[in-house]
Amino acid sequence: MYFKIDPLKSLLLALTVSATLISSGCATRHIANEDSLESQAAIRAEQLTGNTQSALDKAEEAIAKAKGENYALLTPLHWQQMNDAIKLARKEDLASNSEASVAASARVLTLAESAEITRIQVQDLLSQVLRQKAVLDDVKADKVLPKEYRAIRNQIMDLARLIEAGKAAKIDGDINDLMADMDELERDTMLEIHWRPALQTLAKAEKEGVDDYAPETFSDAEAITEEAEDTIREQYSNRQLSTDVGLRALRAAQHALYIGREAESIINMDIDDAEHAALRFESYLHQLAEALNAGDLRNMAFLDQTLALVQKAREQADSIRQPLQQRIQQLEAQLQAIQNPEAAQAPQNP
C-alpha cells in the first residue's frame, strides 16, 4: 500500500527517533552535524514513502556494509546510532507502523552516508595509529594480552568520537600518548610470546629444586634468558631476532630443567640403580648404532661408542651428499645451455 508522509510529520518522526536514541544513553557525544542529519533523514523518509520493505532492506544493506568496513571502530558514534535506528526500524516494521519504520530506516541511510565521509577523515587523521594497530593485530596482541589490547582499542574509539564530534584539533597530544601505549603493547606482546616461556620454565625448574643439582647449567640458562629479555625489549620490532633469542632462551631453560632432574636422579640412586642407569644409557647408544648400521658397539666405552657413531653418521651424510652435488652440477650445466645455446654449441679449443 502506498501513502504520502507529510513533510512536517516526517521531520517530527525523525526527531522522535533521535530523541529516543539520545535519551537511551547510547552516545556520550553528539555527531558534529547531527541537526543537519535529522533534516536530511526527514527528507529521505519522504522520498522512501510508500515502500516500507524497500527502505528497510536498504537500511539492512547499509548496516552490513558498515560492519564490514569496521565503522564500530572508526565511526563509533555513527555506528551506535545506526544500530539503534535499525533496531527501531525492525521493531516498527513488525508492529506494522510503516511511517515510523520508514523514518528509522531513512535515519540509518543518512547516518551511513555521513559515517562514510567521517571514516575517510578518521583514517587520514589516525593513519599512524591504524598502522600500528595493524602491527598489533599481526603479532596477535588481542589474543596474547587481550585486556591491554581492549584498552588500546577503546582509546582509538575515543579519538574517533572526538573527530566525529568535530573536535579533531584536540587529538594531537592524545595521538602521541596512544602511540606510546601501542608501542609498549607491541613490546610486551613480543616478550610474552618469546621470553615468557623461558622464564616460566626456569621458575618450574627452581620450584622443583633442580637448580641445586645443576647450578652451572641453571645459571647459564638464567643469563641467556636475561639476555633474551634485554634484546627483545630493545629490538622488539625485529621479529626474527626476537624469535631466535626467545627460542635459545627456552631451550637453555629446558636444558637446565632436564639436566637438573637427571642430576638429582643420579645423586639419589643406590649402587643397583647406578648399574641400571648405565645400561639404559648404553641401550640408547645401541639404538643409534642399529639405526646407522654401525654394528654392535657395546664392547666399547660410552665415549668411544659416541665417536664411532659420529663417524658413521658423517660417512653416511657424505655418501648422500656427493651424488646430490653431482646432480646439481648437471642441472646447472643444462640450465646454462638453455640460457646461452650459442656458447654451448661453440667448438671446444683443442
N, C-alpha and C positions, 0 to 999 in steps of 0.2 A: 504494500500500500504506500502510495506517495503522499507526502504532506509538505506544507511550507512552514518553516520556522520564522517567526517574527524576529527581525534583527535584534531588537531590544531584548526580547525574551531569550534569544540565543546568547547574547552577551551576559545576561543575568545567570543563565545556566553555567556558562564557563566560569564566571566569577564564583558561583556557588561551589563548583568543583575545586577551584583554587582555595577557597576559604576552608573547605573540608580538609584538604590536604595539609594546609598550614596549621590548622587547629589540632591536627593529629600529631603534631610534633615531628613531622617527617624530615624537616630540614632546619638546621641551625642558622643558616644564612640564606638570603634571597638571591636568586639569579639577577644579574645586573639589569637586564632589560625585561624583568618579569611583567611589568604593567603592559608593555608593548606586546608581549607574548599572549596575554589574556585577550587583547583586542584581535590579534591575528587568529587566535583559536576560535573566537566567536565568528569571524568572517568565514573561516574554513568550515565551521559547523554548518553554516547556511549553505555553503557550496555542496556539502555532503547530504543535504536534505533529501529524504525520500529513499535512501538506500542504507539502512542501518547495518546490514550484514557486510556490505562492501566497506563501509567505514571501519567496522571492527576488524575485518580481515587486513586492511591496510595498516591499522594500528598494531596488529599482531606481527605483521611483517617488519614493521619499524622496530618493535621490541627485539625480535630475533636478530636483526641486523646490528642493533646497538649492543646486544650481548656478545655477538661475535667480534665486535670491534672494541671490546673492553671499555665501554662507557662507564661501567661501575667504578673503574679506577680513574679514568681520565676526565670524566664529567659526572662526578658522583651526585651533585645536586640535581642535574637534569635527570640522571638515571633513577634516582629515588622518586622524583615527581612523575616520571614516565611510568614506573611500576605501579604507583598508587593510582594513577589515572587509568591504566589498563585494567586494573582490578575493579575499579568502579565501572568502567565500560562493560566488562563482562557481567558484573552483578546487575546492572540496569538492563542489560540485554535479556538476561534470564527472567527478570521481572517484567519484561515487555514494556519497559519505559524507554521507548525509542529515542525521544528527544534527548534525554539525559545520557543515553549510551552514545549517541552521535556526538554530543558535546564533549564527553570524556575522550572519545576516540580522536576527535579533532585536536584536543589538547595534546594527546600523545604525539600526533604527527607534527604539530607545531614545535613541541619540545624537541623532537628528533632532529628537525632541521636546525634549530638553534644549537643543539648539542654537537652536531657535525661541524659547525663553524667553530665552536668553542674547543672541540677536540683538537683541531688543527693548531689553534693558538696554544693550547696546553702542551702539545707535542713539541712545538717550537720553543716555548719558554722553559720547558723542563727537559730539553733534549739530553743534556748530560746526565740528569737524574735517571731518565729512562734507559739510557745506555748502560749505566751502572746497575740498574735493576736487571737488565738482560744478563749481565755478568753474574749477578747473584742467582738468577734462575739457572744459569748454565752450570754453576757449581752445586746446585740443589740446596741452596741455603734454606729454602722453605721446608725441606724435609729434615735437614740436619739440625737447624736451630729455628724451629717454627715460631716460637714466641717472639724472638728478636726480629724475624722476618715480618711477622704481622705488624710489629711496631713501625718498621720501615714503611710498609705498605700504607699504614694509616697516616704517616707523615706525608707521603706522596699525595694521598687523597686530600689532606688538609690544604696543601699548596694548590691543588686543582680547584678546590672550593673557593679559595681566595681569587683565583683567576676568573672563575665563573661569576663571582660577586663583583667583578670589576676592580679588584684591588691588587692587580698584578705588580704594581710599583712597590709593593711592600714585601715581596718574596725573596729579594736577592740575598739578604742575610740568612734567611731560612734555608735557602738552597745550599749555601756553603755549609751550614751546620748539618744538613741532611746528607750531603756528600761525604762529610767526615764520618758520620754514623754508618753509611753504607760501606765505606772503605774498611771500617772497623769490623763490620759484619762479614765482609769477604775474608778478611784475615782470620777471624775467629772460626769461620766455616772451614777454612783450609787447615787450621790447627786441629779442629775437631775430627776432620777426616783422616789427616795424615800423621798427626802427632799423638792424639789421644789414645789410639790403640796400643802404642808402645808404652805410654805412661800407665795405662791400666794393667798391662802385662807385668810391668815392674812392680806395681802395687800388689798384684796377685803373688808374685814371687816373694815379696817381702812379707806378706801375710802368712805364707807357708813357711817362712823362716829359712828358705833356701839360700838367702844372701849370706847366711852364716856358714854354709857349706861350700859355697863357690864365691867367695868375696871378691876375687880379682875379676872374674867374669861378670859379676853383678856390677862392680864399679865401672868396668869398661862400658857396659850397657847403659848405665846411668849417664856417663859422659857423652855417649853417642846420642842418647835421647835428648839431653840438654842442648847439644849442638843442633839437633834437628829442630827443636823449638825455636832457637835463635835464628836459624836460617829461614824457617817458614815465616816468622814474624817480620823479618826484614825483606823477604823476597816472595811474599805470598802470591803475587800475581804471576810468578813463574810456575806454571802448573807442573811441568815435567820435573823441575828441581824439587818442588815440594813433595811430589810423589816419590821420587828417588830417595831423598833423605828420610822421609817418613817410613818407607819400606825398610831401609837399612836399620833404622832405629827399632822397628818392630822385630826384625829378625834377630838383632842383638839382644833384645829383651827376652824373646822366646828362647834363645840360646842360653841365656843366664838361668831362666826358669828350669829348663830341662837338664842342664848340667848340674844345677843345684840339687835337683831331685835325684839324679844318678849318684852324685857325690854323697848325699845323705844315705842312700841305699847301701853304698859301699862301706861307709863308716859304720853303719849299724849291723852289718851282716856278720855271721859267725863263719868258722872255717868251712863247713859244708856248703853254706850259701856262696862263699867265695869261689869254690870249685864250680858250682853250677853256673855262676855268673860268667866265669871264664869260658866254660863250654858253650854257653848261649852266645857269647860274642864270637866264638870260633865258628858256630853254625851260621852266623850272619856272613862271615867271610867265605864260608864254603858255598853258600847260596850264590854269591857273586862269582865264585870260581866256576860253578856249574853253568851259570848264565853266559860266561865268557869262553866256555870250553877250555878252561885252563888246567883241567885235571884236579886231582885231589892234592891239596897243598897243606893238609893238616899235620904233616910231619914237620912243618916249619914254624918258627916263631911268628907271632902275630905281625910284627913289623916286616919280616921277610915275606910273609903271605901278602901283605898290603902292597909292597913294592912289586912283587910278581904280578899282582892283579893290575896295577897301574901300567906296567909294561905291556901286558897283554891287551889292555884296552887301547893303548896308543897304537899298537900294531894293527888292531882291527880298524881303528879310525883311519890310519894311513891307507889300508887296503881298500877302504870305501872311497876315500878322497881322491886317490890317483886316477881311477877311471872317470870319475866325475869331472876332474880338471881337464882330462884329455877331451872329453865330450864337449866341454865348454869351449875349448880352443877350436874344435872343429866347427862348432856353430858360429863362433866369431868370424872364422875364415869364410864360411858360407855367406854370412851377412855382409861382410866386406865385399865379396864378389858380386852380390846383388846390387849393392850401392855404387860400386865402381867396376862395371863389367869390362871396360876398356883395359884397365890395369890388369884384370885377371886374365885377359886373352893375349896380353903382350908377351912376345917371346922372351925366354929367360936368357941371360948372358951366359956364354959357355964358361 
